[in-house]
Amino acid sequence: MTYFRASNCAIRYRGFLLIEQQNKSWLIRPERSPLVLLPFRTEICSLIEAKLILDAKLDEKKEKLKAA
């Protein structure tokens, strides 16, 4: 018999919620609007790696805004 974990670990980081999924991947979504980035999921990784992925996406978004 398989049991599912009822609660997920959620971490606040730079205006985003990092929600740990059962398979050890992370769902990353903004805490509130306006949406700077759309919600996305990471591959299986640690919390530190998930934060690095989010930082990279935010830096990429910032560079695109500067170019415009």
Secondary structure, 3 states (H helix, E strand, C coil): CCCCCCCCCEEEECCEEEEECCCCCEEEEECCCCCCCCCEECCCCCHHHHHHHHHHHHHHHHHHHHHC
